[in-house]
Amino acid sequence: MRGKMPVLATVAAGVIGVVAGGWPAVRGGVPGGGPASSVRTELSAVLADQEWERPKPGTWTPPKPDPSGLPPIITNIPTQEKVVFLTIDDGYEYDPEFVNIVRREKVPIMTFLTTVYVKNQGQYFWALRNAGSRMENHTVSHKNMRALSAEGQRQQICDASDTIARQYGRRPEIFRPPFGAQNDITRQVAKECGIKSILLWSAEYYNGTTSPRGVRDAFVRGDGGQGFKPGDIVLMHFRKGLAGQLQTILGWIRQQGFRPAAVENYLPRSLGGNAPG
């Protein structure tokens, strides 16, 4: 047809663009509407998430839904395997070498994106998504949920999910509140926004900053222990020097006989993951 590019050709062009490391920033439009949304949906199907190794049957205990029906709060995954889960918050530094390492070394990570940082950086996070990272919800502008009304929390969570769905072709189902701060209102609002679980952490790598005790680049467990434990969910942040910091923690993980694993493969579908249930 004259004057129009066939959808298949458009999708193919999009694949070439993303493989090359970029995708044009989304401008206007609403989720689920219009030709651009249709093309993005088809492109998302072509660029399915990286297939990471799944847990062996009987080696882990999947988290359970909360009896209240609200998204459960998860801080670690009980497992017999020596695996840890790397999660990275915010998104205000854009280190291309970090993406190269994730792709080259096939490192499963989960990104919790604060969507104010997506503006003008759609290509960077598309490249990261194409390397295998899920884009999950970390609010619009990193506000403390406990300090906000229900409507304020709804705006922070729902609007962030809308942006991520529009930009990356999949609506988040996992939420991480800034600072780990949340309450029952947070959980109720998160559910209304399509969130199935709230993922916190059991340990933090203070990459590019100092721990509460003033130690730079420290690894701190929430239980006060040392080193990694099977099923740890590790918190990191997008900070200057992230590529080198990732190499550092990968070295620590391997020295202790562990490996990074994809947390979504250890969460049941009912909680936003890929596992049965």
HUMOBEL-V753513 format. One record per residue. RES is the residue in one small letter. SS is DSSP state (2 for helix, 1 for strand, 0 for the rest). PSI is psi in degrees with one decimal (none if undefined). Layout:
BEGIN
res = [RES & RES]
ss = [SS & SS]
psi = [PSI & PSI]
END
This chain:
BEGIN
res = [m & r & g & k & m & p & v & l & a & t & v & a & a & g & v & i & g & v & v & a & g & g & w & p & a & v & r & g & g & v & p & g & g & g & p & a & s & s & v & r & t & e & l & s & a & v & l & a & d & q & e & w & e & r & p & k & p & g & t & w & t & p & p & k & p & d & p & s & g & l & p & p & i & i & t & n & i & p & t & q & e & k & v & v & f & l & t & i & d & d & g & y & e & y & d & p & e & f & v & n & i & v & r & r & e & k & v & p & i & m & t & f & l & t & t & v & y & v & k & n & q & g & q & y & f & w & a & l & r & n & a & g & s & r & m & e & n & h & t & v & s & h & k & n & m & r & a & l & s & a & e & g & q & r & q & q & i & c & d & a & s & d & t & i & a & r & q & y & g & r & r & p & e & i & f & r & p & p & f & g & a & q & n & d & i & t & r & q & v & a & k & e & c & g & i & k & s & i & l & l & w & s & a & e & y & y & n & g & t & t & s & p & r & g & v & r & d & a & f & v & r & g & d & g & g & q & g & f & k & p & g & d & i & v & l & m & h & f & r & k & g & l & a & g & q & l & q & t & i & l & g & w & i & r & q & q & g & f & r & p & a & a & v & e & n & y & l & p & r & s & l & g & g & n & a & p & g]
ss = [0 & 0 & 0 & 0 & 0 & 0 & 2 & 2 & 2 & 2 & 2 & 2 & 2 & 2 & 2 & 2 & 2 & 2 & 2 & 0 & 0 & 0 & 0 & 0 & 0 & 0 & 0 & 0 & 0 & 0 & 0 & 0 & 0 & 2 & 2 & 2 & 2 & 2 & 2 & 2 & 2 & 2 & 2 & 2 & 2 & 2 & 0 & 0 & 0 & 0 & 0 & 0 & 0 & 0 & 0 & 0 & 0 & 0 & 0 & 1 & 0 & 0 & 0 & 0 & 0 & 0 & 0 & 0 & 0 & 0 & 0 & 1 & 1 & 1 & 0 & 1 & 0 & 0 & 1 & 0 & 0 & 0 & 1 & 1 & 1 & 1 & 1 & 1 & 1 & 1 & 0 & 0 & 0 & 0 & 0 & 2 & 2 & 2 & 2 & 2 & 2 & 2 & 2 & 2 & 0 & 0 & 0 & 0 & 1 & 1 & 1 & 1 & 1 & 0 & 2 & 2 & 2 & 0 & 0 & 0 & 0 & 2 & 2 & 2 & 2 & 2 & 2 & 2 & 2 & 2 & 0 & 0 & 0 & 1 & 1 & 1 & 1 & 0 & 0 & 0 & 0 & 0 & 0 & 0 & 2 & 2 & 2 & 0 & 0 & 2 & 2 & 2 & 2 & 2 & 2 & 2 & 2 & 2 & 2 & 2 & 2 & 2 & 2 & 2 & 2 & 2 & 2 & 2 & 0 & 0 & 0 & 0 & 0 & 1 & 1 & 0 & 0 & 2 & 2 & 2 & 0 & 0 & 0 & 2 & 2 & 2 & 2 & 2 & 2 & 2 & 2 & 2 & 0 & 0 & 0 & 0 & 1 & 1 & 1 & 0 & 0 & 0 & 1 & 1 & 1 & 0 & 0 & 0 & 0 & 1 & 0 & 0 & 0 & 0 & 0 & 1 & 0 & 0 & 1 & 1 & 1 & 0 & 0 & 0 & 0 & 0 & 0 & 0 & 0 & 0 & 0 & 1 & 1 & 1 & 1 & 1 & 1 & 0 & 0 & 0 & 0 & 2 & 2 & 2 & 2 & 2 & 2 & 2 & 2 & 2 & 2 & 2 & 2 & 2 & 2 & 0 & 0 & 0 & 1 & 1 & 0 & 0 & 2 & 2 & 2 & 2 & 0 & 1 & 2 & 2 & 2 & 0 & 0 & 0 & 1 & 0 & 0]
psi = [131.5 & 138.9 & -4.8 & 142.8 & 130.3 & 145.8 & -41.8 & -41.2 & -37.8 & -44.1 & -44.1 & -42.1 & -39.0 & -40.4 & -45.6 & -42.6 & -42.7 & -40.5 & -33.8 & -8.1 & 10.6 & 165.7 & 132.4 & 143.1 & 141.0 & 133.6 & 119.2 & -170.8 & 166.3 & 152.6 & 134.1 & 8.0 & 140.9 & 165.8 & -40.1 & -41.1 & -39.6 & -44.6 & -42.3 & -39.0 & -44.4 & -39.1 & -39.5 & -36.2 & -38.1 & -42.7 & 61.5 & 152.4 & 150.0 & 138.7 & 99.4 & 158.4 & 134.8 & 156.1 & 148.6 & 141.6 & 136.2 & 2.9 & -5.8 & 159.8 & 109.8 & 139.3 & 149.2 & 150.8 & 153.6 & 136.9 & -24.6 & -16.1 & -5.2 & 159.6 & 126.9 & 156.5 & 123.7 & 130.3 & -18.2 & 169.7 & 112.5 & 118.9 & 152.0 & -13.8 & 148.5 & 72.5 & 149.9 & 160.2 & 117.4 & 125.2 & 140.7 & 128.8 & 156.2 & -93.5 & 25.4 & 5.0 & 143.0 & 85.1 & 103.4 & -30.9 & -30.3 & -46.4 & -40.0 & -40.7 & -44.5 & -44.0 & -48.8 & -42.3 & 2.2 & 62.5 & 114.9 & 125.8 & 164.7 & 127.9 & 127.2 & 106.8 & 125.9 & 113.8 & -13.8 & -24.9 & -5.9 & -29.2 & 124.8 & 7.4 & 27.7 & -36.7 & -41.0 & -48.8 & -25.3 & -42.1 & -39.4 & -41.3 & -40.7 & -23.5 & -7.7 & 4.4 & 131.1 & 148.9 & 109.4 & 179.8 & 127.7 & 30.1 & 173.4 & -49.1 & 25.3 & 43.3 & 153.1 & 115.7 & -36.0 & -23.0 & -1.0 & 153.5 & 172.3 & -42.6 & -37.6 & -41.2 & -39.8 & -42.9 & -43.5 & -40.8 & -52.3 & -42.3 & -36.8 & -42.7 & -39.0 & -44.6 & -45.5 & -41.0 & -42.9 & -38.6 & -37.2 & 6.2 & 5.2 & 131.4 & 131.1 & 144.8 & -1.6 & 137.5 & 139.4 & 112.9 & 138.9 & 137.9 & 4.5 & 9.3 & 124.0 & 166.4 & -173.8 & -31.6 & -41.0 & -46.6 & -40.3 & -46.1 & -42.2 & -43.3 & -44.2 & -25.9 & 4.1 & 9.8 & 138.1 & -21.1 & 157.1 & 117.1 & 115.0 & -137.7 & 160.5 & -13.5 & 153.7 & 134.3 & 111.4 & 61.4 & 127.0 & 11.6 & -172.1 & 148.1 & 170.4 & -22.5 & 4.7 & 16.2 & 124.2 & 141.6 & 37.7 & 152.1 & 121.3 & 125.3 & 144.0 & -26.3 & 3.7 & -0.6 & -169.3 & 151.6 & -169.5 & 154.2 & 148.4 & 131.4 & 6.8 & 136.3 & 115.9 & 127.5 & 129.8 & 175.6 & 154.0 & 102.2 & 165.5 & 133.5 & 19.1 & -36.4 & -48.6 & -36.8 & -37.6 & -43.0 & -37.2 & -50.6 & -31.4 & -37.9 & -45.2 & -44.6 & -47.3 & -37.5 & -32.3 & 9.9 & 18.9 & 174.7 & 151.3 & 143.8 & 163.5 & 114.3 & -30.6 & -24.7 & -8.6 & 5.4 & 134.7 & 158.6 & -32.2 & -17.1 & 14.5 & 5.9 & -161.1 & -11.7 & 154.2 & 149.7 & none]
END
